[in-house]
């Protein structure tokens, strides 16, 4: 800088100092300038790292939404729900004469999958790997823990299918899954009453039986559809002779509905209630389902105790993910020792559930061994599957509407027959069970169906503790023996001819 420039700068500084009354050595700050920020501009308080994470989440959400939109575009030809689910349930509640029975309600179709209820129930057998691993054990405590895990898995699968279904079974309908190289077990389900299904799952090492009764209740105030399952279950292990029993009477499955069908589909059912298991030695388990409890840390808790009330293991976890076992050796009772965590065979981690067309598909040779009561002979399911496979959405919707009308007519006829027919056991007979209880005065509703249509073919009805029970007839003339002899034509009636014509 030149001397002249420095002189001009010093003279300017002295002049400014003299005018403002400030000495030359003090610092002068410029006057602040206010910026006008547009109203649409917003500032985030997050750090650059947080902002990048938010950006990644937004991009991931966009990709997921685009994938869903693409999937909806590809599946546009598939039939969709015709009416809002909430109105369907209200219609069912108004027209339900018994006010508590799911199967008697003439409801619009919710499930558009061309699959019968018994076929969906057969997918429970795909989760029997827990029992397959337990059948070779000799310790009854370990078998009881495995059976508890299987019951949790069974309830978890049941809550996904125990709602309004398009293809509910008729009385006498059956469904089988025979033993093969890929399936080391035999499954059989029979609809013994309009609202009762019996299940038998047999393996060389165990036999699982379950009586399933479904009732329903709809609350208009809370828009909640409640499915109330009940029925006794039992698992018998051959090697150890362990016999484990339980009852589903304490369960409730809550489904919150919405006027929009897509919103109802996003609200899965939630299970609440308690199931108690007990084996032949007195060891017991108490399964508590806590999905309705907002303060619960896990959705299911199942402590297993010995008969002397010693805690053996505690199962806990989520129905949709997995169940963990917190166990400790009985001799290590000191509280200072941390319990040993171990996975119980990925108990409720769902097995790769195959497409029913693949997992339960039968060849033409295997179809020849089926009785005429099998669900695979249902005309409504057959024609609807054929229309969907050919891509004819209009024909599929037509078949679906016909199936809905025929099933409504069938359910109304079953309801009328059940209400008008005289009860099988009357007050004048004074029949008593083994416990001295009067059969007529128990809490069970009278079985009013005629013997020709109500007596099951493959399960035996009996009275236990004032309740109607069923068990599989394991004899020389059971289902699998008759299947090997191909003797179904002389025994099984053509039940589908009652409400499904040959060409629908």
ZAMI-500528 format. One line per field, with one value per residue (C-alpha): residue in three letters; residue number from 0; x, y negated, z negated. Coordinates in steps of 0.25 Angstrom, whole numbers, plus 5000, padded with zeros to 4 digits. Example, Ala and Ser with C-alpha at 12.3 -4.5 7.8 and 13.67 -1.06 7.14 Angstrom:
code <- ALA_SER
pos <- 0_1
x <- 5049_5055
y <- 5018_5004
z <- 4969_4971
//
This chain:
code <- UNK_UNK_UNK_UNK_UNK_UNK_UNK_UNK_UNK_UNK_UNK_UNK_UNK_UNK_UNK_UNK_UNK_UNK_UNK_UNK_UNK_UNK_UNK_UNK_UNK_UNK_UNK_UNK_UNK_UNK_UNK_UNK_UNK_UNK_UNK_UNK_UNK_UNK_UNK_UNK_UNK_UNK_UNK_UNK_UNK_UNK_UNK_UNK_UNK_UNK_UNK_UNK_UNK_UNK_UNK_UNK_UNK_UNK_UNK_UNK_UNK_UNK_UNK_UNK_UNK_UNK_UNK_UNK_UNK_UNK_UNK_UNK_UNK_UNK_UNK_UNK_UNK_UNK_UNK_UNK_UNK_UNK_UNK_UNK_UNK_UNK_UNK_UNK_UNK_UNK_UNK_UNK_UNK_UNK_UNK_UNK_UNK_UNK_UNK_UNK_UNK_UNK_UNK_UNK_UNK_UNK_UNK_UNK_UNK_UNK_UNK_UNK_UNK_UNK_UNK_UNK_UNK_UNK_UNK_UNK_UNK_UNK_UNK_UNK_UNK_UNK_UNK_UNK_UNK_UNK_UNK_UNK_UNK_UNK_UNK_UNK_UNK_UNK_UNK_UNK_UNK_UNK_UNK_UNK_UNK_UNK_UNK_UNK_UNK_UNK_UNK_UNK_UNK_UNK_UNK_UNK_UNK_UNK_UNK_UNK_UNK_UNK_UNK_UNK_UNK_UNK_UNK_UNK_UNK_UNK_UNK_UNK_UNK_UNK_UNK_UNK_UNK_UNK_UNK_UNK_UNK_UNK_UNK_UNK_UNK_UNK_UNK_UNK_UNK_UNK_UNK_UNK_UNK_UNK_UNK_UNK_UNK_UNK_UNK_UNK_UNK_UNK_UNK_UNK_UNK_UNK_UNK_UNK_UNK_UNK_UNK_UNK_UNK_UNK_UNK_UNK_UNK_UNK_UNK_UNK_UNK_UNK_UNK_UNK_UNK_UNK_UNK_UNK_UNK_UNK_UNK_UNK_UNK_UNK_UNK_UNK_UNK_UNK_UNK_UNK_UNK_UNK_UNK_UNK_UNK_UNK_UNK_UNK_UNK_UNK_UNK_UNK_UNK_UNK_UNK_UNK_UNK_UNK_UNK_UNK_UNK_UNK_UNK_UNK_UNK_UNK_UNK_UNK_UNK_UNK_UNK_UNK_UNK_UNK_UNK_UNK_UNK_UNK_UNK_UNK_UNK_UNK_UNK_UNK_UNK_UNK_UNK_UNK_UNK_UNK_UNK_UNK_UNK_UNK_UNK_UNK_UNK_UNK_UNK_UNK_UNK_UNK_UNK_UNK_UNK_UNK_UNK_UNK_UNK_UNK_UNK_UNK_UNK_UNK_UNK_UNK_UNK_UNK_UNK_UNK_UNK_UNK_UNK_UNK_UNK_UNK_UNK_UNK_UNK_UNK_UNK_UNK_UNK_UNK_UNK_UNK_UNK_UNK_UNK_UNK_UNK_UNK_UNK_UNK_UNK_UNK_UNK_UNK_UNK_UNK_UNK_UNK_UNK_UNK_UNK_UNK_UNK_UNK_UNK_UNK_UNK_UNK_UNK_UNK_UNK_UNK_UNK_UNK_UNK_UNK_UNK_UNK_UNK_UNK_UNK_UNK_UNK_UNK_UNK_UNK_UNK_UNK_UNK_UNK_UNK_UNK_UNK_UNK_UNK_UNK_UNK_UNK_UNK_UNK_UNK_UNK_UNK_UNK_UNK_UNK_UNK_UNK_UNK_UNK_UNK_UNK_UNK_UNK_UNK_UNK_UNK_UNK_UNK_UNK_UNK_UNK_UNK_UNK_UNK_UNK_UNK_UNK_UNK_UNK_UNK_UNK_UNK_UNK_UNK_UNK_UNK_UNK_UNK_UNK_UNK_UNK_UNK_UNK_UNK_UNK_UNK_UNK_UNK_UNK_UNK_UNK_UNK_UNK_UNK_UNK_UNK_UNK_UNK_UNK_UNK_UNK_UNK_UNK_UNK_UNK_UNK_UNK_UNK_UNK_UNK_UNK_UNK_UNK_UNK_UNK_UNK_UNK_UNK_UNK_UNK_UNK_UNK_UNK_UNK_UNK_UNK_UNK_UNK_UNK_UNK_UNK_UNK_UNK_UNK_UNK_UNK_UNK_UNK_UNK_UNK_UNK_UNK_UNK_UNK_UNK_UNK_UNK_UNK_UNK
pos <- 0_1_2_3_4_5_6_7_8_9_10_11_12_13_14_15_16_17_18_19_20_21_22_23_24_25_26_27_28_29_30_31_32_33_34_35_36_37_38_39_40_41_42_43_44_45_46_47_48_49_50_51_52_53_54_55_56_57_58_59_60_61_62_63_64_65_66_67_68_69_70_71_72_73_74_75_76_77_78_79_80_81_82_83_84_85_86_87_88_89_90_91_92_93_94_95_96_97_98_99_100_101_102_103_104_105_106_107_108_109_110_111_112_113_114_115_116_117_118_119_120_121_122_123_124_125_126_127_128_129_130_131_132_133_134_135_136_137_138_139_140_141_142_143_144_145_146_147_148_149_150_151_152_153_154_155_156_157_158_159_160_161_162_163_164_165_166_167_168_169_170_171_172_173_174_175_176_177_178_179_180_181_182_183_184_185_186_187_188_189_190_191_192_193_194_195_196_197_198_199_200_201_202_203_204_205_206_207_208_209_210_211_212_213_214_215_216_217_218_219_220_221_222_223_224_225_226_227_228_229_230_231_232_233_234_235_236_237_238_239_240_241_242_243_244_245_246_247_248_249_250_251_252_253_254_255_256_257_258_259_260_261_262_263_264_265_266_267_268_269_270_271_272_273_274_275_276_277_278_279_280_281_282_283_284_285_286_287_288_289_290_291_292_293_294_295_296_297_298_299_300_301_302_303_304_305_306_307_308_309_310_311_312_313_314_315_316_317_318_319_320_321_322_323_324_325_326_327_328_329_330_331_332_333_334_335_336_337_338_339_340_341_342_343_344_345_346_347_348_349_350_351_352_353_354_355_356_357_358_359_360_361_362_363_364_365_366_367_368_369_370_371_372_373_374_375_376_377_378_379_380_381_382_383_384_385_386_387_388_389_390_391_392_393_394_395_396_397_398_399_400_401_402_403_404_405_406_407_408_409_410_411_412_413_414_415_416_417_418_419_420_421_422_423_424_425_426_427_428_429_430_431_432_433_434_435_436_437_438_439_440_441_442_443_444_445_446_447_448_449_450_451_452_453_454_455_456_457_458_459_460_461_462_463_464_465_466_467_468_469_470_471_472_473_474_475_476_477_478_479_480_481_482_483_484_485_486_487_488_489_490_491_492_493_494_495_496_497_498_499_500_501_502_503
x <- 5000_5005_5007_4996_4986_4990_4988_4974_4970_4975_4968_4955_4956_4959_4947_4938_4943_4941_4926_4921_4928_4936_4951_4959_4963_4949_4943_4930_4920_4912_4897_4889_4881_4868_4866_4852_4849_4838_4826_4828_4843_4845_4857_4860_4867_4874_4889_4894_4895_4881_4876_4883_4876_4863_4866_4869_4856_4848_4854_4852_4837_4836_4842_4833_4821_4825_4827_4813_4807_4813_4808_4794_4795_4800_4788_4778_4771_4769_4755_4755_4746_4732_4727_4733_4736_4729_4716_4718_4719_4707_4699_4703_4700_4686_4683_4689_4678_4687_4694_4707_4710_4719_4715_4700_4702_4699_4711_4717_4730_4743_4753_4755_4765_4759_4763_4753_4754_4759_4770_4775_4774_4782_4794_4795_4801_4813_4817_4818_4833_4833_4826_4834_4846_4840_4835_4849_4851_4849_4848_4834_4838_4844_4832_4823_4831_4830_4815_4814_4821_4813_4800_4805_4808_4795_4788_4796_4792_4778_4776_4780_4769_4758_4750_4739_4743_4737_4737_4733_4731_4718_4715_4722_4733_4747_4761_4773_4788_4794_4808_4819_4834_4833_4822_4825_4810_4796_4786_4770_4760_4745_4733_4725_4715_4712_4721_4730_4743_4751_4766_4775_4790_4797_4811_4819_4823_4811_4796_4790_4775_4767_4753_4750_4737_4736_4726_4726_4721_4721_4721_4715_4720_4735_4734_4741_4738_4742_4744_4742_4749_4747_4749_4759_4772_4782_4795_4800_4814_4817_4831_4830_4815_4813_4799_4797_4783_4777_4765_4763_4751_4759_4763_4757_4762_4759_4758_4756_4748_4748_4739_4750_4753_4768_4769_4762_4773_4784_4778_4782_4774_4779_4778_4775_4773_4779_4781_4785_4793_4795_4802_4800_4810_4804_4814_4806_4808_4800_4800_4796_4793_4795_4793_4782_4790_4797_4807_4811_4826_4823_4811_4811_4817_4816_4823_4824_4824_4826_4816_4823_4822_4836_4838_4845_4845_4838_4834_4832_4832_4824_4814_4819_4834_4840_4839_4850_4852_4858_4862_4871_4876_4867_4880_4884_4874_4883_4878_4892_4893_4888_4878_4882_4875_4873_4864_4853_4855_4850_4837_4828_4836_4827_4832_4833_4818_4817_4806_4794_4795_4808_4809_4795_4794_4790_4793_4782_4786_4785_4771_4766_4768_4760_4746_4734_4734_4748_4749_4757_4744_4737_4731_4732_4747_4750_4743_4748_4763_4761_4756_4767_4778_4772_4772_4757_4754_4739_4737_4744_4735_4723_4727_4730_4716_4710_4718_4714_4699_4700_4707_4697_4686_4693_4695_4681_4676_4685_4681_4666_4668_4676_4665_4653_4657_4654_4666_4673_4672_4660_4657_4648_4659_4667_4681_4693_4707_4718_4719_4704_4701_4688_4692_4680_4683_4697_4701_4703_4693_4684_4690_4677_4682_4677_4686_4688_4694_4700_4708_4722_4728_4743_4741_4734_4725_4725_4721_4732_4729_4716_4722_4722_4735_4741_4752_4758_4753_4767_4763_4763_4752_4757_4759_4773_4769_4757_4766_4775_4764_4757_4744_4739_4728_4719_4721_4723_4711_4712_4710_4714_4702_4693_4697_4707_4703_4711_4714_4712
y <- 5000_4986_4975_4966_4978_4980_4965_4965_4977_4971_4958_4965_4973_4960_4953_4965_4965_4950_4951_4962_4959_4972_4973_4978_4991_4996_5007_5003_5014_5012_5011_5024_5027_5035_5046_5049_5064_5070_5076_5089_5091_5100_5103_5117_5118_5131_5133_5136_5150_5150_5143_5154_5165_5158_5157_5171_5175_5166_5172_5186_5183_5178_5191_5199_5191_5192_5207_5208_5200_5209_5221_5215_5212_5227_5233_5224_5235_5243_5241_5231_5229_5225_5218_5212_5222_5214_5214_5229_5232_5223_5230_5244_5239_5235_5248_5257_5264_5270_5257_5265_5275_5271_5281_5278_5264_5261_5252_5245_5251_5246_5256_5257_5268_5281_5290_5297_5294_5309_5307_5295_5302_5313_5304_5305_5319_5312_5306_5320_5320_5317_5330_5337_5333_5336_5350_5356_5350_5358_5347_5343_5329_5326_5332_5323_5311_5315_5318_5304_5298_5305_5300_5286_5288_5294_5282_5273_5279_5280_5265_5263_5272_5271_5260_5259_5268_5270_5285_5290_5305_5313_5324_5337_5330_5335_5332_5341_5340_5354_5358_5357_5356_5341_5342_5352_5350_5352_5341_5342_5332_5334_5325_5332_5321_5308_5301_5312_5317_5329_5330_5343_5342_5355_5359_5372_5364_5356_5353_5339_5337_5324_5321_5307_5300_5285_5275_5260_5247_5233_5221_5209_5199_5203_5208_5221_5235_5245_5260_5269_5283_5294_5309_5319_5323_5335_5340_5354_5358_5373_5375_5368_5370_5356_5350_5335_5329_5314_5306_5294_5289_5277_5270_5258_5253_5238_5232_5217_5214_5202_5196_5198_5212_5209_5203_5215_5224_5216_5219_5233_5241_5240_5252_5250_5261_5272_5287_5297_5310_5322_5336_5349_5347_5334_5324_5312_5300_5287_5279_5265_5257_5242_5236_5227_5222_5209_5210_5224_5225_5238_5244_5258_5263_5278_5283_5298_5304_5318_5324_5319_5305_5304_5295_5303_5293_5280_5278_5264_5256_5251_5260_5254_5256_5266_5271_5272_5281_5276_5289_5293_5306_5310_5311_5297_5290_5278_5265_5260_5269_5263_5272_5279_5274_5284_5284_5295_5300_5287_5290_5280_5275_5279_5290_5287_5288_5293_5289_5299_5302_5308_5312_5319_5322_5337_5344_5350_5364_5359_5352_5366_5370_5358_5359_5351_5343_5337_5322_5324_5328_5315_5309_5295_5296_5304_5294_5282_5287_5290_5276_5269_5278_5275_5260_5258_5248_5246_5261_5262_5251_5259_5272_5265_5258_5272_5278_5267_5269_5284_5284_5274_5283_5295_5289_5284_5298_5304_5293_5296_5311_5309_5300_5308_5323_5329_5331_5344_5345_5341_5338_5351_5360_5355_5359_5358_5358_5365_5354_5354_5341_5340_5339_5330_5320_5317_5304_5310_5307_5319_5327_5326_5331_5345_5357_5359_5345_5342_5355_5353_5364_5364_5358_5363_5354_5356_5348_5344_5335_5331_5326_5332_5338_5344_5354_5361_5375_5382_5396_5406_5399_5385_5374_5379_5393_5391_5382_5393_5402_5391_5394_5379_5381_5390_5381_5366_5359_5348_5336_5326_5330_5323_5309_5310_5316_5323_5311_5301
z <- 5000_5003_4994_5000_4999_4984_4981_4988_4979_4966_4969_4972_4959_4951_4958_4954_4940_4938_4944_4936_4923_4923_4921_4933_4925_4923_4932_4941_4944_4957_4955_4956_4968_4968_4978_4983_4982_4991_4983_4990_4985_4973_4965_4959_4945_4948_4950_4964_4961_4956_4969_4977_4970_4972_4986_4987_4980_4989_5002_4996_4994_5008_5014_5005_5010_5024_5023_5017_5028_5038_5031_5031_5046_5049_5041_5046_5052_5039_5032_5021_5009_5014_5002_4989_4979_4968_4975_4978_4963_4960_4970_4964_4950_4954_4961_4951_4944_4933_4931_4928_4939_4950_4960_4960_4964_4979_4981_4994_4998_4991_4995_5010_5009_5016_5005_4995_4980_4977_4987_4980_4967_4973_4974_4959_4961_4969_4955_4948_4949_4934_4931_4941_4933_4920_4923_4921_4908_4895_4885_4883_4879_4892_4899_4891_4895_4910_4909_4903_4914_4924_4918_4919_4933_4936_4929_4937_4950_4946_4944_4958_4964_4953_4959_4970_4981_4995_4995_4981_4981_4981_4971_4975_4983_4981_4985_4985_4987_4989_4984_4995_4996_4993_4982_4971_4965_4969_4967_4967_4964_4964_4962_4952_4949_4956_4946_4942_4949_4944_4947_4947_4949_4949_4949_4945_4932_4928_4931_4930_4929_4928_4927_4933_4931_4936_4931_4934_4928_4935_4927_4934_4924_4925_4939_4934_4939_4929_4932_4920_4922_4913_4913_4906_4912_4909_4913_4910_4911_4914_4909_4895_4894_4890_4892_4892_4893_4893_4897_4905_4897_4892_4905_4912_4925_4928_4942_4943_4955_4964_4975_4985_4988_4990_4976_4970_4977_4970_4956_4953_4942_4928_4918_4903_4893_4886_4889_4879_4883_4874_4877_4870_4859_4855_4861_4867_4875_4875_4888_4887_4900_4897_4911_4906_4894_4898_4886_4890_4894_4902_4908_4902_4889_4886_4873_4871_4857_4852_4843_4830_4836_4840_4852_4863_4874_4879_4893_4898_4911_4923_4930_4944_4941_4931_4917_4908_4896_4883_4875_4864_4858_4846_4838_4841_4833_4828_4833_4836_4848_4860_4868_4880_4893_4904_4916_4916_4931_4936_4930_4936_4948_4959_4968_4983_4985_4999_5009_5006_5021_5018_5004_5004_5018_5022_5035_5043_5038_5023_5027_5030_5015_5010_5004_5011_4998_5000_5002_5015_5021_5018_5031_5027_5023_5036_5046_5039_5039_5054_5057_5049_5056_5070_5066_5068_5057_5062_5061_5048_5042_5047_5041_5028_5028_5030_5019_5010_5013_5012_4999_4993_4997_4991_4978_4977_4980_4969_4959_4962_4960_4947_4941_4945_4943_4930_4920_4920_4905_4898_4883_4882_4885_4873_4879_4870_4873_4865_4855_4852_4860_4867_4882_4885_4874_4878_4885_4898_4909_4913_4925_4934_4947_4952_4949_4964_4966_4953_4949_4953_4961_4956_4942_4930_4922_4907_4894_4884_4872_4878_4891_4905_4909_4922_4924_4936_4939_4939_4943_4954_4961_4960_4971_4975_4976_4984_4993_4995_4999_5008_5001_5000_5010_5002_4989_4992_4998_5009_5000_5011_5019_5009_5012_5024_5037_5047_5055_5044
//
